[in-house]
Amino acid sequence: MSREEYDRLTLMQEVVASNTTGIVESVTQFQKDAVIDEYTQQLIEEGLI
């Protein structure tokens, strides 16, 4: 592997690592929102809200 190839690989790993954190945070927030929406809907259906 050439130095140039190694540098590109390292850069790609850094980009993936930084994007992974953002993606995980987005998915986690989406899941939280979905659970809250589902729970709220259940409360509405049961007449508690």
mmCIF entry with sequence, helices, sheets and N, C-alpha, C, O atoms, coordinates in Angstrom:
data_MODEL
# 
_entry.id   MODEL 
# 
_entity.id                         1 
_entity.type                       polymer 
_entity.pdbx_number_of_molecules   1 
# 
_entity_poly.entity_id                      1 
_entity_poly.type                           'polypeptide(L)' 
_entity_poly.nstd_linkage                   no 
_entity_poly.nstd_monomer                   no 
_entity_poly.pdbx_seq_one_letter_code       MSREEYDRLTLMQEVVASNTTGIVESVTQFQKDAVIDEYTQQLIEEGLI 
_entity_poly.pdbx_seq_one_letter_code_can   MSREEYDRLTLMQEVVASNTTGIVESVTQFQKDAVIDEYTQQLIEEGLI 
_entity_poly.pdbx_strand_id                 A 
# 
loop_
_entity_poly_seq.entity_id 
_entity_poly_seq.num 
_entity_poly_seq.mon_id 
_entity_poly_seq.hetero 
1 1  MET n 
1 2  SER n 
1 3  ARG n 
1 4  GLU n 
1 5  GLU n 
1 6  TYR n 
1 7  ASP n 
1 8  ARG n 
1 9  LEU n 
1 10 THR n 
1 11 LEU n 
1 12 MET n 
1 13 GLN n 
1 14 GLU n 
1 15 VAL n 
1 16 VAL n 
1 17 ALA n 
1 18 SER n 
1 19 ASN n 
1 20 THR n 
1 21 THR n 
1 22 GLY n 
1 23 ILE n 
1 24 VAL n 
1 25 GLU n 
1 26 SER n 
1 27 VAL n 
1 28 THR n 
1 29 GLN n 
1 30 PHE n 
1 31 GLN n 
1 32 LYS n 
1 33 ASP n 
1 34 ALA n 
1 35 VAL n 
1 36 ILE n 
1 37 ASP n 
1 38 GLU n 
1 39 TYR n 
1 40 THR n 
1 41 GLN n 
1 42 GLN n 
1 43 LEU n 
1 44 ILE n 
1 45 GLU n 
1 46 GLU n 
1 47 GLY n 
1 48 LEU n 
1 49 ILE n 
# 
_struct_asym.id          A 
_struct_asym.entity_id   1 
# 
_struct_conf.conf_type_id            HELX_P 
_struct_conf.id                      HELX_P1 
_struct_conf.pdbx_PDB_helix_id       AA1 
_struct_conf.beg_label_comp_id       ARG 
_struct_conf.beg_label_asym_id       A 
_struct_conf.beg_label_seq_id        3 
_struct_conf.pdbx_beg_PDB_ins_code   ? 
_struct_conf.end_label_comp_id       GLU 
_struct_conf.end_label_asym_id       A 
_struct_conf.end_label_seq_id        45 
_struct_conf.pdbx_end_PDB_ins_code   ? 
_struct_conf.beg_auth_comp_id        ARG 
_struct_conf.beg_auth_asym_id        A 
_struct_conf.beg_auth_seq_id         3 
_struct_conf.end_auth_comp_id        GLU 
_struct_conf.end_auth_asym_id        A 
_struct_conf.end_auth_seq_id         45 
_struct_conf.pdbx_PDB_helix_class    1 
_struct_conf.details                 ? 
_struct_conf.pdbx_PDB_helix_length   43 
# 
_struct_conf_type.id          HELX_P 
_struct_conf_type.criteria    ? 
_struct_conf_type.reference   ? 
# 
loop_
_atom_site.group_PDB 
_atom_site.id 
_atom_site.type_symbol 
_atom_site.label_atom_id 
_atom_site.label_alt_id 
_atom_site.label_comp_id 
_atom_site.label_asym_id 
_atom_site.label_entity_id 
_atom_site.label_seq_id 
_atom_site.pdbx_PDB_ins_code 
_atom_site.Cartn_x 
_atom_site.Cartn_y 
_atom_site.Cartn_z 
_atom_site.occupancy 
_atom_site.B_iso_or_equiv 
_atom_site.pdbx_formal_charge 
_atom_site.auth_seq_id 
_atom_site.auth_comp_id 
_atom_site.auth_asym_id 
_atom_site.auth_atom_id 
_atom_site.pdbx_PDB_model_num 
ATOM 1   N N  . MET A 1 1  ? 0.854   -1.170 0.000  1.00 0.00 ? 1  MET A N  1 
ATOM 2   C CA . MET A 1 1  ? 0.000   0.000  0.000  1.00 0.00 ? 1  MET A CA 1 
ATOM 3   C C  . MET A 1 1  ? 0.899   1.233  0.000  1.00 0.00 ? 1  MET A C  1 
ATOM 4   O O  . MET A 1 1  ? 1.830   1.344  0.797  1.00 0.00 ? 1  MET A O  1 
ATOM 5   N N  . SER A 1 2  ? 0.604   2.135  -0.894 1.00 0.00 ? 2  SER A N  1 
ATOM 6   C CA . SER A 1 2  ? 1.420   3.342  -0.985 1.00 0.00 ? 2  SER A CA 1 
ATOM 7   C C  . SER A 1 2  ? 1.048   4.312  0.139  1.00 0.00 ? 2  SER A C  1 
ATOM 8   O O  . SER A 1 2  ? 0.014   4.163  0.790  1.00 0.00 ? 2  SER A O  1 
ATOM 9   N N  . ARG A 1 3  ? 1.891   5.281  0.347  1.00 0.00 ? 3  ARG A N  1 
ATOM 10  C CA . ARG A 1 3  ? 1.640   6.307  1.379  1.00 0.00 ? 3  ARG A CA 1 
ATOM 11  C C  . ARG A 1 3  ? 0.349   7.057  1.045  1.00 0.00 ? 3  ARG A C  1 
ATOM 12  O O  . ARG A 1 3  ? -0.444  7.364  1.935  1.00 0.00 ? 3  ARG A O  1 
ATOM 13  N N  . GLU A 1 4  ? 0.147   7.345  -0.222 1.00 0.00 ? 4  GLU A N  1 
ATOM 14  C CA . GLU A 1 4  ? -1.057  8.066  -0.658 1.00 0.00 ? 4  GLU A CA 1 
ATOM 15  C C  . GLU A 1 4  ? -2.315  7.242  -0.359 1.00 0.00 ? 4  GLU A C  1 
ATOM 16  O O  . GLU A 1 4  ? -3.310  7.775  0.131  1.00 0.00 ? 4  GLU A O  1 
ATOM 17  N N  . GLU A 1 5  ? -2.260  5.961  -0.654 1.00 0.00 ? 5  GLU A N  1 
ATOM 18  C CA . GLU A 1 5  ? -3.400  5.076  -0.376 1.00 0.00 ? 5  GLU A CA 1 
ATOM 19  C C  . GLU A 1 5  ? -3.664  5.004  1.129  1.00 0.00 ? 5  GLU A C  1 
ATOM 20  O O  . GLU A 1 5  ? -4.815  5.032  1.565  1.00 0.00 ? 5  GLU A O  1 
ATOM 21  N N  . TYR A 1 6  ? -2.604  4.912  1.911  1.00 0.00 ? 6  TYR A N  1 
ATOM 22  C CA . TYR A 1 6  ? -2.732  4.873  3.366  1.00 0.00 ? 6  TYR A CA 1 
ATOM 23  C C  . TYR A 1 6  ? -3.368  6.155  3.892  1.00 0.00 ? 6  TYR A C  1 
ATOM 24  O O  . TYR A 1 6  ? -4.258  6.111  4.741  1.00 0.00 ? 6  TYR A O  1 
ATOM 25  N N  . ASP A 1 7  ? -2.907  7.300  3.381  1.00 0.00 ? 7  ASP A N  1 
ATOM 26  C CA . ASP A 1 7  ? -3.468  8.588  3.808  1.00 0.00 ? 7  ASP A CA 1 
ATOM 27  C C  . ASP A 1 7  ? -4.949  8.684  3.465  1.00 0.00 ? 7  ASP A C  1 
ATOM 28  O O  . ASP A 1 7  ? -5.735  9.177  4.274  1.00 0.00 ? 7  ASP A O  1 
ATOM 29  N N  . ARG A 1 8  ? -5.344  8.219  2.275  1.00 0.00 ? 8  ARG A N  1 
ATOM 30  C CA . ARG A 1 8  ? -6.757  8.242  1.888  1.00 0.00 ? 8  ARG A CA 1 
ATOM 31  C C  . ARG A 1 8  ? -7.586  7.333  2.781  1.00 0.00 ? 8  ARG A C  1 
ATOM 32  O O  . ARG A 1 8  ? -8.690  7.691  3.191  1.00 0.00 ? 8  ARG A O  1 
ATOM 33  N N  . LEU A 1 9  ? -7.045  6.150  3.081  1.00 0.00 ? 9  LEU A N  1 
ATOM 34  C CA . LEU A 1 9  ? -7.736  5.210  3.949  1.00 0.00 ? 9  LEU A CA 1 
ATOM 35  C C  . LEU A 1 9  ? -7.932  5.806  5.344  1.00 0.00 ? 9  LEU A C  1 
ATOM 36  O O  . LEU A 1 9  ? -9.010  5.697  5.928  1.00 0.00 ? 9  LEU A O  1 
ATOM 37  N N  . THR A 1 10 ? -6.896  6.428  5.860  1.00 0.00 ? 10 THR A N  1 
ATOM 38  C CA . THR A 1 10 ? -6.975  7.060  7.172  1.00 0.00 ? 10 THR A CA 1 
ATOM 39  C C  . THR A 1 10 ? -8.021  8.174  7.175  1.00 0.00 ? 10 THR A C  1 
ATOM 40  O O  . THR A 1 10 ? -8.808  8.286  8.115  1.00 0.00 ? 10 THR A O  1 
ATOM 41  N N  . LEU A 1 11 ? -8.031  8.986  6.138  1.00 0.00 ? 11 LEU A N  1 
ATOM 42  C CA . LEU A 1 11 ? -9.008  10.067 6.030  1.00 0.00 ? 11 LEU A CA 1 
ATOM 43  C C  . LEU A 1 11 ? -10.423 9.494  5.958  1.00 0.00 ? 11 LEU A C  1 
ATOM 44  O O  . LEU A 1 11 ? -11.329 10.002 6.618  1.00 0.00 ? 11 LEU A O  1 
ATOM 45  N N  . MET A 1 12 ? -10.616 8.457  5.174  1.00 0.00 ? 12 MET A N  1 
ATOM 46  C CA . MET A 1 12 ? -11.941 7.838  5.058  1.00 0.00 ? 12 MET A CA 1 
ATOM 47  C C  . MET A 1 12 ? -12.396 7.289  6.402  1.00 0.00 ? 12 MET A C  1 
ATOM 48  O O  . MET A 1 12 ? -13.571 7.407  6.747  1.00 0.00 ? 12 MET A O  1 
ATOM 49  N N  . GLN A 1 13 ? -11.491 6.692  7.163  1.00 0.00 ? 13 GLN A N  1 
ATOM 50  C CA . GLN A 1 13 ? -11.846 6.162  8.479  1.00 0.00 ? 13 GLN A CA 1 
ATOM 51  C C  . GLN A 1 13 ? -12.271 7.293  9.415  1.00 0.00 ? 13 GLN A C  1 
ATOM 52  O O  . GLN A 1 13 ? -13.220 7.139  10.183 1.00 0.00 ? 13 GLN A O  1 
ATOM 53  N N  . GLU A 1 14 ? -11.582 8.414  9.354  1.00 0.00 ? 14 GLU A N  1 
ATOM 54  C CA . GLU A 1 14 ? -11.930 9.560  10.192 1.00 0.00 ? 14 GLU A CA 1 
ATOM 55  C C  . GLU A 1 14 ? -13.303 10.112 9.818  1.00 0.00 ? 14 GLU A C  1 
ATOM 56  O O  . GLU A 1 14 ? -14.098 10.451 10.695 1.00 0.00 ? 14 GLU A O  1 
ATOM 57  N N  . VAL A 1 15 ? -13.581 10.201 8.530  1.00 0.00 ? 15 VAL A N  1 
ATOM 58  C CA . VAL A 1 15 ? -14.880 10.699 8.064  1.00 0.00 ? 15 VAL A CA 1 
ATOM 59  C C  . VAL A 1 15 ? -15.997 9.770  8.507  1.00 0.00 ? 15 VAL A C  1 
ATOM 60  O O  . VAL A 1 15 ? -17.030 10.225 8.999  1.00 0.00 ? 15 VAL A O  1 
ATOM 61  N N  . VAL A 1 16 ? -15.793 8.468  8.333  1.00 0.00 ? 16 VAL A N  1 
ATOM 62  C CA . VAL A 1 16 ? -16.809 7.489  8.732  1.00 0.00 ? 16 VAL A CA 1 
ATOM 63  C C  . VAL A 1 16 ? -17.042 7.566  10.237 1.00 0.00 ? 16 VAL A C  1 
ATOM 64  O O  . VAL A 1 16 ? -18.187 7.536  10.688 1.00 0.00 ? 16 VAL A O  1 
ATOM 65  N N  . ALA A 1 17 ? -15.975 7.666  11.012 1.00 0.00 ? 17 ALA A N  1 
ATOM 66  C CA . ALA A 1 17 ? -16.108 7.730  12.471 1.00 0.00 ? 17 ALA A CA 1 
ATOM 67  C C  . ALA A 1 17 ? -16.901 8.963  12.894 1.00 0.00 ? 17 ALA A C  1 
ATOM 68  O O  . ALA A 1 17 ? -17.768 8.864  13.763 1.00 0.00 ? 17 ALA A O  1 
ATOM 69  N N  . SER A 1 18 ? -16.626 10.106 12.305 1.00 0.00 ? 18 SER A N  1 
ATOM 70  C CA . SER A 1 18 ? -17.338 11.326 12.689 1.00 0.00 ? 18 SER A CA 1 
ATOM 71  C C  . SER A 1 18 ? -18.785 11.283 12.227 1.00 0.00 ? 18 SER A C  1 
ATOM 72  O O  . SER A 1 18 ? -19.667 11.759 12.941 1.00 0.00 ? 18 SER A O  1 
ATOM 73  N N  . ASN A 1 19 ? -19.050 10.730 11.061 1.00 0.00 ? 19 ASN A N  1 
ATOM 74  C CA . ASN A 1 19 ? -20.428 10.629 10.575 1.00 0.00 ? 19 ASN A CA 1 
ATOM 75  C C  . ASN A 1 19 ? -21.224 9.596  11.359 1.00 0.00 ? 19 ASN A C  1 
ATOM 76  O O  . ASN A 1 19 ? -22.425 9.768  11.565 1.00 0.00 ? 19 ASN A O  1 
ATOM 77  N N  . THR A 1 20 ? -20.578 8.540  11.793 1.00 0.00 ? 20 THR A N  1 
ATOM 78  C CA . THR A 1 20 ? -21.266 7.488  12.548 1.00 0.00 ? 20 THR A CA 1 
ATOM 79  C C  . THR A 1 20 ? -21.862 8.065  13.826 1.00 0.00 ? 20 THR A C  1 
ATOM 80  O O  . THR A 1 20 ? -22.991 7.732  14.184 1.00 0.00 ? 20 THR A O  1 
ATOM 81  N N  . THR A 1 21 ? -21.130 8.910  14.506 1.00 0.00 ? 21 THR A N  1 
ATOM 82  C CA . THR A 1 21 ? -21.631 9.520  15.731 1.00 0.00 ? 21 THR A CA 1 
ATOM 83  C C  . THR A 1 21 ? -22.892 10.319 15.451 1.00 0.00 ? 21 THR A C  1 
ATOM 84  O O  . THR A 1 21 ? -23.870 10.199 16.188 1.00 0.00 ? 21 THR A O  1 
ATOM 85  N N  . GLY A 1 22 ? -22.891 11.121 14.413 1.00 0.00 ? 22 GLY A N  1 
ATOM 86  C CA . GLY A 1 22 ? -24.063 11.910 14.058 1.00 0.00 ? 22 GLY A CA 1 
ATOM 87  C C  . GLY A 1 22 ? -25.241 11.054 13.663 1.00 0.00 ? 22 GLY A C  1 
ATOM 88  O O  . GLY A 1 22 ? -26.379 11.355 14.020 1.00 0.00 ? 22 GLY A O  1 
ATOM 89  N N  . ILE A 1 23 ? -24.981 9.997  12.932 1.00 0.00 ? 23 ILE A N  1 
ATOM 90  C CA . ILE A 1 23 ? -26.051 9.089  12.502 1.00 0.00 ? 23 ILE A CA 1 
ATOM 91  C C  . ILE A 1 23 ? -26.668 8.400  13.710 1.00 0.00 ? 23 ILE A C  1 
ATOM 92  O O  . ILE A 1 23 ? -27.891 8.315  13.820 1.00 0.00 ? 23 ILE A O  1 
ATOM 93  N N  . VAL A 1 24 ? -25.837 7.912  14.611 1.00 0.00 ? 24 VAL A N  1 
ATOM 94  C CA . VAL A 1 24 ? -26.339 7.231  15.805 1.00 0.00 ? 24 VAL A CA 1 
ATOM 95  C C  . VAL A 1 24 ? -27.179 8.190  16.640 1.00 0.00 ? 24 VAL A C  1 
ATOM 96  O O  . VAL A 1 24 ? -28.234 7.806  17.145 1.00 0.00 ? 24 VAL A O  1 
ATOM 97  N N  . GLU A 1 25 ? -26.727 9.422  16.790 1.00 0.00 ? 25 GLU A N  1 
ATOM 98  C CA . GLU A 1 25 ? -27.491 10.407 17.555 1.00 0.00 ? 25 GLU A CA 1 
ATOM 99  C C  . GLU A 1 25 ? -28.831 10.671 16.891 1.00 0.00 ? 25 GLU A C  1 
ATOM 100 O O  . GLU A 1 25 ? -29.841 10.776 17.586 1.00 0.00 ? 25 GLU A O  1 
ATOM 101 N N  . SER A 1 26 ? -28.872 10.782 15.582 1.00 0.00 ? 26 SER A N  1 
ATOM 102 C CA . SER A 1 26 ? -30.115 11.026 14.862 1.00 0.00 ? 26 SER A CA 1 
ATOM 103 C C  . SER A 1 26 ? -31.085 9.867  15.020 1.00 0.00 ? 26 SER A C  1 
ATOM 104 O O  . SER A 1 26 ? -32.271 10.071 15.277 1.00 0.00 ? 26 SER A O  1 
ATOM 105 N N  . VAL A 1 27 ? -30.576 8.648  14.864 1.00 0.00 ? 27 VAL A N  1 
ATOM 106 C CA . VAL A 1 27 ? -31.428 7.463  14.991 1.00 0.00 ? 27 VAL A CA 1 
ATOM 107 C C  . VAL A 1 27 ? -31.956 7.356  16.412 1.00 0.00 ? 27 VAL A C  1 
ATOM 108 O O  . VAL A 1 27 ? -33.132 7.060  16.621 1.00 0.00 ? 27 VAL A O  1 
ATOM 109 N N  . THR A 1 28 ? -31.090 7.598  17.389 1.00 0.00 ? 28 THR A N  1 
ATOM 110 C CA . THR A 1 28 ? -31.510 7.518  18.782 1.00 0.00 ? 28 THR A CA 1 
ATOM 111 C C  . THR A 1 28 ? -32.609 8.531  19.066 1.00 0.00 ? 28 THR A C  1 
ATOM 112 O O  . THR A 1 28 ? -33.592 8.200  19.728 1.00 0.00 ? 28 THR A O  1 
ATOM 113 N N  . GLN A 1 29 ? -32.462 9.754  18.581 1.00 0.00 ? 29 GLN A N  1 
ATOM 114 C CA . GLN A 1 29 ? -33.482 10.779 18.793 1.00 0.00 ? 29 GLN A CA 1 
ATOM 115 C C  . GLN A 1 29 ? -34.773 10.385 18.077 1.00 0.00 ? 29 GLN A C  1 
ATOM 116 O O  . GLN A 1 29 ? -35.860 10.582 18.622 1.00 0.00 ? 29 GLN A O  1 
ATOM 117 N N  . PHE A 1 30 ? -34.674 9.838  16.878 1.00 0.00 ? 30 PHE A N  1 
ATOM 118 C CA . PHE A 1 30 ? -35.856 9.393  16.140 1.00 0.00 ? 30 PHE A CA 1 
ATOM 119 C C  . PHE A 1 30 ? -36.583 8.307  16.927 1.00 0.00 ? 30 PHE A C  1 
ATOM 120 O O  . PHE A 1 30 ? -37.810 8.325  17.022 1.00 0.00 ? 30 PHE A O  1 
ATOM 121 N N  . GLN A 1 31 ? -35.829 7.360  17.491 1.00 0.00 ? 31 GLN A N  1 
ATOM 122 C CA . GLN A 1 31 ? -36.435 6.290  18.277 1.00 0.00 ? 31 GLN A CA 1 
ATOM 123 C C  . GLN A 1 31 ? -37.133 6.854  19.512 1.00 0.00 ? 31 GLN A C  1 
ATOM 124 O O  . GLN A 1 31 ? -38.235 6.425  19.853 1.00 0.00 ? 31 GLN A O  1 
ATOM 125 N N  . LYS A 1 32 ? -36.500 7.805  20.178 1.00 0.00 ? 32 LYS A N  1 
ATOM 126 C CA . LYS A 1 32 ? -37.116 8.428  21.356 1.00 0.00 ? 32 LYS A CA 1 
ATOM 127 C C  . LYS A 1 32 ? -38.423 9.111  20.967 1.00 0.00 ? 32 LYS A C  1 
ATOM 128 O O  . LYS A 1 32 ? -39.438 8.967  21.650 1.00 0.00 ? 32 LYS A O  1 
ATOM 129 N N  . ASP A 1 33 ? -38.387 9.854  19.868 1.00 0.00 ? 33 ASP A N  1 
ATOM 130 C CA . ASP A 1 33 ? -39.591 10.545 19.403 1.00 0.00 ? 33 ASP A CA 1 
ATOM 131 C C  . ASP A 1 33 ? -40.694 9.555  19.063 1.00 0.00 ? 33 ASP A C  1 
ATOM 132 O O  . ASP A 1 33 ? -41.858 9.790  19.388 1.00 0.00 ? 33 ASP A O  1 
ATOM 133 N N  . ALA A 1 34 ? -40.343 8.458  18.417 1.00 0.00 ? 34 ALA A N  1 
ATOM 134 C CA . ALA A 1 34 ? -41.334 7.451  18.036 1.00 0.00 ? 34 ALA A CA 1 
ATOM 135 C C  . ALA A 1 34 ? -41.965 6.816  19.268 1.00 0.00 ? 34 ALA A C  1 
ATOM 136 O O  . ALA A 1 34 ? -43.177 6.602  19.299 1.00 0.00 ? 34 ALA A O  1 
ATOM 137 N N  . VAL A 1 35 ? -41.165 6.516  20.275 1.00 0.00 ? 35 VAL A N  1 
ATOM 138 C CA . VAL A 1 35 ? -41.682 5.912  21.503 1.00 0.00 ? 35 VAL A CA 1 
ATOM 139 C C  . VAL A 1 35 ? -42.607 6.894  22.215 1.00 0.00 ? 35 VAL A C  1 
ATOM 140 O O  . VAL A 1 35 ? -43.672 6.506  22.694 1.00 0.00 ? 35 VAL A O  1 
ATOM 141 N N  . ILE A 1 36 ? -42.214 8.142  22.289 1.00 0.00 ? 36 ILE A N  1 
ATOM 142 C CA . ILE A 1 36 ? -43.050 9.160  22.934 1.00 0.00 ? 36 ILE A CA 1 
ATOM 143 C C  . ILE A 1 36 ? -44.361 9.313  22.177 1.00 0.00 ? 36 ILE A C  1 
ATOM 144 O O  . ILE A 1 36 ? -45.424 9.388  22.794 1.00 0.00 ? 36 ILE A O  1 
ATOM 145 N N  . ASP A 1 37 ? -44.303 9.359  20.849 1.00 0.00 ? 37 ASP A N  1 
ATOM 146 C CA . ASP A 1 37 ? -45.525 9.479  20.045 1.00 0.00 ? 37 ASP A CA 1 
ATOM 147 C C  . ASP A 1 37 ? -46.447 8.285  20.263 1.00 0.00 ? 37 ASP A C  1 
ATOM 148 O O  . ASP A 1 37 ? -47.659 8.448  20.405 1.00 0.00 ? 37 ASP A O  1 
ATOM 149 N N  . GLU A 1 38 ? -45.871 7.086  20.289 1.00 0.00 ? 38 GLU A N  1 
ATOM 150 C CA . GLU A 1 38 ? -46.685 5.875  20.484 1.00 0.00 ? 38 GLU A CA 1 
ATOM 151 C C  . GLU A 1 38 ? -47.327 5.880  21.869 1.00 0.00 ? 38 GLU A C  1 
ATOM 152 O O  . GLU A 1 38 ? -48.505 5.548  22.004 1.00 0.00 ? 38 GLU A O  1 
ATOM 153 N N  . TYR A 1 39 ? -46.575 6.249  22.885 1.00 0.00 ? 39 TYR A N  1 
ATOM 154 C CA . TYR A 1 39 ? -47.095 6.291  24.251 1.00 0.00 ? 39 TYR A CA 1 
ATOM 155 C C  . TYR A 1 39 ? -48.205 7.340  24.366 1.00 0.00 ? 39 TYR A C  1 
ATOM 156 O O  . TYR A 1 39 ? -49.242 7.094  24.981 1.00 0.00 ? 39 TYR A O  1 
ATOM 157 N N  . THR A 1 40 ? -47.974 8.499  23.772 1.00 0.00 ? 40 THR A N  1 
ATOM 158 C CA . THR A 1 40 ? -48.988 9.554  23.793 1.00 0.00 ? 40 THR A CA 1 
ATOM 159 C C  . THR A 1 40 ? -50.255 9.090  23.092 1.00 0.00 ? 40 THR A C  1 
ATOM 160 O O  . THR A 1 40 ? -51.355 9.346  23.581 1.00 0.00 ? 40 THR A O  1 
ATOM 161 N N  . GLN A 1 41 ? -50.124 8.414  21.955 1.00 0.00 ? 41 GLN A N  1 
ATOM 162 C CA . GLN A 1 41 ? -51.270 7.905  21.227 1.00 0.00 ? 41 GLN A CA 1 
ATOM 163 C C  . GLN A 1 41 ? -52.058 6.900  22.090 1.00 0.00 ? 41 GLN A C  1 
ATOM 164 O O  . GLN A 1 41 ? -53.289 6.916  22.092 1.00 0.00 ? 41 GLN A O  1 
ATOM 165 N N  . GLN A 1 42 ? -51.360 6.050  22.801 1.00 0.00 ? 42 GLN A N  1 
ATOM 166 C CA . GLN A 1 42 ? -52.031 5.085  23.674 1.00 0.00 ? 42 GLN A CA 1 
ATOM 167 C C  . GLN A 1 42 ? -52.825 5.798  24.772 1.00 0.00 ? 42 GLN A C  1 
ATOM 168 O O  . GLN A 1 42 ? -53.953 5.413  25.079 1.00 0.00 ? 42 GLN A O  1 
ATOM 169 N N  . LEU A 1 43 ? -52.231 6.833  25.356 1.00 0.00 ? 43 LEU A N  1 
ATOM 170 C CA . LEU A 1 43 ? -52.917 7.588  26.392 1.00 0.00 ? 43 LEU A CA 1 
ATOM 171 C C  . LEU A 1 43 ? -54.162 8.271  25.848 1.00 0.00 ? 43 LEU A C  1 
ATOM 172 O O  . LEU A 1 43 ? -55.189 8.329  26.523 1.00 0.00 ? 43 LEU A O  1 
ATOM 173 N N  . ILE A 1 44 ? -54.069 8.786  24.628 1.00 0.00 ? 44 ILE A N  1 
ATOM 174 C CA . ILE A 1 44 ? -55.223 9.432  23.999 1.00 0.00 ? 44 ILE A CA 1 
ATOM 175 C C  . ILE A 1 44 ? -56.324 8.396  23.755 1.00 0.00 ? 44 ILE A C  1 
ATOM 176 O O  . ILE A 1 44 ? -57.496 8.649  24.034 1.00 0.00 ? 44 ILE A O  1 
ATOM 177 N N  . GLU A 1 45 ? -55.939 7.230  23.233 1.00 0.00 ? 45 GLU A N  1 
ATOM 178 C CA . GLU A 1 45 ? -56.918 6.179  22.947 1.00 0.00 ? 45 GLU A CA 1 
ATOM 179 C C  . GLU A 1 45 ? -57.615 5.680  24.211 1.00 0.00 ? 45 GLU A C  1 
ATOM 180 O O  . GLU A 1 45 ? -58.781 5.286  24.179 1.00 0.00 ? 45 GLU A O  1 
ATOM 181 N N  . GLU A 1 46 ? -56.883 5.702  25.320 1.00 0.00 ? 46 GLU A N  1 
ATOM 182 C CA . GLU A 1 46 ? -57.465 5.243  26.579 1.00 0.00 ? 46 GLU A CA 1 
ATOM 183 C C  . GLU A 1 46 ? -58.232 6.358  27.291 1.00 0.00 ? 46 GLU A C  1 
ATOM 184 O O  . GLU A 1 46 ? -58.801 6.144  28.362 1.00 0.00 ? 46 GLU A O  1 
ATOM 185 N N  . GLY A 1 47 ? -58.243 7.549  26.690 1.00 0.00 ? 47 GLY A N  1 
ATOM 186 C CA . GLY A 1 47 ? -58.969 8.678  27.265 1.00 0.00 ? 47 GLY A CA 1 
ATOM 187 C C  . GLY A 1 47 ? -58.298 9.316  28.441 1.00 0.00 ? 47 GLY A C  1 
ATOM 188 O O  . GLY A 1 47 ? -58.943 10.032 29.207 1.00 0.00 ? 47 GLY A O  1 
ATOM 189 N N  . LEU A 1 48 ? -57.010 9.077  28.608 1.00 0.00 ? 48 LEU A N  1 
ATOM 190 C CA . LEU A 1 48 ? -56.287 9.645  29.730 1.00 0.00 ? 48 LEU A CA 1 
ATOM 191 C C  . LEU A 1 48 ? -55.733 11.024 29.425 1.00 0.00 ? 48 LEU A C  1 
ATOM 192 O O  . LEU A 1 48 ? -55.311 11.753 30.322 1.00 0.00 ? 48 LEU A O  1 
ATOM 193 N N  . ILE A 1 49 ? -55.741 11.367 28.161 1.00 0.00 ? 49 ILE A N  1 
ATOM 194 C CA . ILE A 1 49 ? -55.297 12.704 27.748 1.00 0.00 ? 49 ILE A CA 1 
ATOM 195 C C  . ILE A 1 49 ? -56.407 13.321 26.926 1.00 0.00 ? 49 ILE A C  1 
ATOM 196 O O  . ILE A 1 49 ? -56.275 14.452 26.460 1.00 0.00 ? 49 ILE A O  1 
# 
